[in-house]
């Protein structure tokens, strides 16, 4: 197990790069007074800290799923060079190994011990139709199938106790921090926390952490012996699929920014600052792109991207690489079609800023245009950039689902919310209805998008100088 | 007014040319027609003859911009892919789809069912969300407002796919109130339309209510509102005569531009409910990789959007007497 071969997919690299760059930029921004004020106001909001905790949890999941490696194949003789399997695994796969490996034959309901479909079985009395036992779900129960409810309850109680323990230690840590920071005693700190009067909105963070622990820990503990969200048509665990979908959603939401930001920032600011024919040309460019309805432009571009990938199979050595290239191309296309809104905002703001006295003064002193843009214009646009990028994230996650449904989203081999919904939509019309895939995708996607939306609102209110 | 309209139409022309060039570049320069043929015919086991035949059938065997083999100057320009496939879209010639049908006739036949869904959805959604937004603004700062906005954000966070799948399952399958899918002619159509329209209205309600509320709130904080109250006007009069009227400009900016796009219909709703409109036409074309249809829809979409922008300018003169088009 020691000699794994690390695999660095492009999307892994970009995701880690974005997260690290965002963290670095956030640290740098602390040096600018207005942005520091924005961060402080963000920290004062319970909504922001609560949704921040949730988003961090999703991010941790996505990052764990973005460290890939290949396993060595069992070698015939020791002297030979180690060869590696074609399948690419991630750290998340290793952590959730039972979920990935415990395949059933077909559909099974959440926490079920038997398949959701009848099968013929040979008995001494002849052939009968039965619901066969699952290979893994509840297998530890043996013949005592009726003991399932009791078993689930015991595990649930254990998980809740563990969650309570984790949460109390987090609470103790926060109280310790408060005690270190101020002069107040434990009772006063606890009261301040309860009433939400701490400078950093710990109350929201702690409540969100409680919600997270009390839902996720039971899920994870039960997932070891049951399929908590059931299994899909080919018997794959649905819980594993939702966990894997998070990375796809995060990459679509975040990596797209890498395309949007340079285009919008570069073109928008240049158009607003230099005006004249540069402005006309850039305005023409984004009016043309903006006037094509988004879905149609994306559809046209993705169709062409598919043609390119499918007619050049030799570009990619593994299926994972091809799926990865498709995902990144989708991000690039989404970015190319969605920078126009931000560019327009930045152009308008630059037009306003360039007429202000301090910019005129800088120009009168003979400061070069590049330096004025960098030192005097860009810093004053940063709040618009932060607000717009955060607000775009949830829209992109939602767009992925729709595009994958239409068939122009991510690669079919890559697990995503859209792909899950697409596979699950016909299952509701089965008898009995198979609802669990859809429900699991709904719950996870809703949690992610809702946190992102609420966080974006808090960011807007905290960083908007008018507010 | 007429002069203004003419000038705006003249401005619109270069933009349409730009859209045309973008689609041309996407469909013929990024990938060669050979690549598209290989894709359509299956990557493996495809003979050069099959590719040549595929290209001839669709007229993709011409040069891109300049046909030096043609006899006269006019045909050297006109007998090219660009002229035949892109430039001719300006006169409404979109060519034939993969199944051999004329795209223009198909679009004309499908625009009406699309409009039958999109127009009621649009009008009902607009009326309902403006009413709700006014209601929330009236109770601003109260618990009702807080939970109303929270509900809006929650509704925004649900993917439109879930509204459609869930609504279709509950109303049509479990409760059997409406047909699951399909479309009828004449007066019979309403049975098929009611569910997609209701789902469309509910799906868009969260985002639009929140947006209108933000607009109303901004207006409600202005000085003229305080003046109106100080003059002793009733709250209802302040709301309907002052705030609503002044909020019309930002509302129109967002709303009028999308009216022409209603012809394109709703992609997802139409395909889920089996409505033979332009939305399902587009989705089918995307899934069948029918490049000619997608190209035509991109062009029409852009043209309709530009019409929407002109309509927006015109609508300003209706609500704000200070704005004159000249």
HADDOCK unambig.tbl for C-alpha pairs under 7 A between the chains (distance, minus, plus):
assign (segid A and resid 288 and name CA) (segid B and resid 15 and name CA) 5.45 0.50 0.50
assign (segid A and resid 288 and name CA) (segid B and resid 18 and name CA) 5.90 0.50 0.50
assign (segid A and resid 288 and name CA) (segid B and resid 19 and name CA) 5.68 0.50 0.50
assign (segid A and resid 291 and name CA) (segid B and resid 302 and name CA) 4.96 0.50 0.50
assign (segid A and resid 291 and name CA) (segid B and resid 305 and name CA) 5.79 0.50 0.50
assign (segid A and resid 291 and name CA) (segid B and resid 306 and name CA) 6.68 0.50 0.50
assign (segid A and resid 292 and name CA) (segid B and resid 298 and name CA) 6.23 0.50 0.50
assign (segid A and resid 292 and name CA) (segid B and resid 301 and name CA) 6.00 0.50 0.50
assign (segid A and resid 292 and name CA) (segid B and resid 302 and name CA) 4.45 0.50 0.50
assign (segid A and resid 293 and name CA) (segid B and resid 301 and name CA) 5.96 0.50 0.50
assign (segid A and resid 293 and name CA) (segid B and resid 302 and name CA) 6.53 0.50 0.50
assign (segid A and resid 296 and name CA) (segid B and resid 298 and name CA) 5.72 0.50 0.50
assign (segid A and resid 297 and name CA) (segid B and resid 298 and name CA) 6.65 0.50 0.50
assign (segid A and resid 299 and name CA) (segid B and resid 286 and name CA) 6.91 0.50 0.50
assign (segid A and resid 300 and name CA) (segid B and resid 294 and name CA) 6.55 0.50 0.50
assign (segid A and resid 301 and name CA) (segid B and resid 26 and name CA) 6.59 0.50 0.50
assign (segid A and resid 303 and name CA) (segid B and resid 289 and name CA) 6.97 0.50 0.50
assign (segid A and resid 304 and name CA) (segid B and resid 26 and name CA) 6.89 0.50 0.50
assign (segid A and resid 304 and name CA) (segid B and resid 27 and name CA) 6.69 0.50 0.50
assign (segid A and resid 304 and name CA) (segid B and resid 31 and name CA) 6.82 0.50 0.50
assign (segid A and resid 307 and name CA) (segid B and resid 35 and name CA) 6.80 0.50 0.50
assign (segid A and resid 307 and name CA) (segid B and resid 36 and name CA) 6.42 0.50 0.50
assign (segid A and resid 307 and name CA) (segid B and resid 39 and name CA) 6.09 0.50 0.50
assign (segid A and resid 308 and name CA) (segid B and resid 31 and name CA) 6.62 0.50 0.50
assign (segid A and resid 311 and name CA) (segid B and resid 35 and name CA) 6.45 0.50 0.50
assign (segid A and resid 311 and name CA) (segid B and resid 39 and name CA) 6.68 0.50 0.50
assign (segid A and resid 311 and name CA) (segid B and resid 43 and name CA) 6.56 0.50 0.50
assign (segid A and resid 398 and name CA) (segid B and resid 159 and name CA) 5.82 0.50 0.50
assign (segid A and resid 402 and name CA) (segid B and resid 161 and name CA) 6.96 0.50 0.50
assign (segid A and resid 406 and name CA) (segid B and resid 283 and name CA) 6.44 0.50 0.50
assign (segid A and resid 407 and name CA) (segid B and resid 287 and name CA) 6.27 0.50 0.50
assign (segid A and resid 425 and name CA) (segid B and resid 165 and name CA) 6.85 0.50 0.50
assign (segid A and resid 446 and name CA) (segid B and resid 157 and name CA) 5.82 0.50 0.50
assign (segid A and resid 446 and name CA) (segid B and resid 158 and name CA) 5.78 0.50 0.50
assign (segid A and resid 449 and name CA) (segid B and resid 157 and name CA) 5.32 0.50 0.50
assign (segid A and resid 450 and name CA) (segid B and resid 154 and name CA) 6.30 0.50 0.50
assign (segid A and resid 450 and name CA) (segid B and resid 157 and name CA) 5.12 0.50 0.50
